[in-house]
């Protein structure tokens, strides 16, 4: 199953996509201001081009598991996205994905955007849990 992962942020949203078998995740360019009209159009174009069977939106939780302001913003974004797409949209815990994405970027010399590397970590965790 091809899955698109989004690491929602107010300035930039990281994007990653799996291969059709749901085995390998790769980062795509981040989308600026995804909640703006231009950002929504850019996200819609990615969704149309990649044709995912499912979309996963990162749910930023505190280490204690509590959901704060950012988690509520991500949930609102996911709700708005659900009304625009025909595939399932679900939330997935994204604790420490930005930290891990940054580590991978530094160690691997990746040129991918940090937000999209975080989306890639999120997607890998989601795919591993479903395997």
Long-range contacts (C-beta under 8 A, 24 or more apart in sequence): 1-53, 1-54, 2-50, 2-51, 2-52, 2-53, 2-54, 3-52, 3-53, 3-54, 3-55, 3-56, 3-123, 3-126, 3-127, 4-46, 4-47, 4-50, 4-52, 4-54, 4-55, 4-56, 5-55, 5-56, 5-57, 5-58, 5-92, 5-119, 5-120, 5-122, 5-123, 5-126, 6-34, 6-43, 6-55, 6-56, 6-57, 6-58, 6-77, 6-81, 6-119, 7-58, 7-94, 7-97, 7-98, 7-115, 7-116, 7-118, 7-119, 7-122, 8-34, 8-57, 8-58, 8-73, 8-74, 8-77, 8-78, 9-34, 9-115, 10-35, 10-73, 12-113, 12-115, 13-39, 13-43, 13-115, 13-119, 14-101, 14-113, 14-114, 14-115, 14-116, 14-117, 14-118, 14-119, 14-120, 15-43, 15-46, 15-116, 15-119, 16-116, 16-119, 16-120, 16-122, 16-123, 17-50, 17-52, 17-123, 18-52, 18-123, 18-127, 22-127, 22-130, 23-127, 25-120, 25-123, 25-124, 25-127, 26-120, 27-110, 27-112, 27-113, 27-116, 27-117, 27-119, 27-120, 28-116, 29-113, 29-116, 30-113, 30-115, 30-116, 34-77, 35-77, 40-84, 43-81, 44-84, 47-85, 52-87, 53-87, 54-87, 54-88, 54-89, 54-90, 55-81, 55-85, 55-87, 55-88, 55-89, 55-90, 56-89, 56-90, 56-91, 56-92, 56-122, 56-123, 56-126, 57-81, 57-89, 57-90, 57-91, 57-92, 58-91, 58-92, 58-93, 58-94, 58-97, 58-118, 58-119, 58-122, 59-91, 59-92, 59-93, 59-94, 60-94, 60-95, 61-93, 61-94, 61-95, 63-95, 92-122, 92-125, 92-126, 93-125, 94-118, 94-122, 97-121, 97-122, 97-125
